[in-house]
Amino acid sequence: MAELSIVPTGPDRTFWERVGGRTTFERLVREFYRGVADDPVLHPMYPEEDLEGAIQRLTGFLEQYWGGPTTYSEERGHPRLRMRHQPYAITPDARDRWLAHMRVGVDLLVADGSLSPSDEHQLWDYLERAAHAMVNSA
């Protein structure tokens, strides 16, 4: 007998459920990292040998933040975003590049219907605030 998966369909659904769960967030993050791979400012901040790890960590963080599984915190503890990013000089230019690559991923999700206009606005608002909060160098 097949196991049934019950996903809430009403107003109690989380953002994560509403936009398609892990698949949607992983698509966003993989598209983001495609841009980072060719970015001369951001690419050096991501160790090549751990790129898949970085993809999985960002995906896990975002899905947890938006109401999905808590795997990120179970594996890594409290996110402590500013502390984890402290070793890197995150300048306004790096922030803007991060946002530009993330925008490509968000636009992909809008284009394929994964994000409604209100979901896109909510996600983008968070990403902008988070990016601005990470700046730690002039």
Helices and strands as residue ranges (DSSP letters): H 15-19, H 22-36, G 43-45, G 48-50, H 51-65, H 71-76, H 81-85, H 92-111, H 117-134
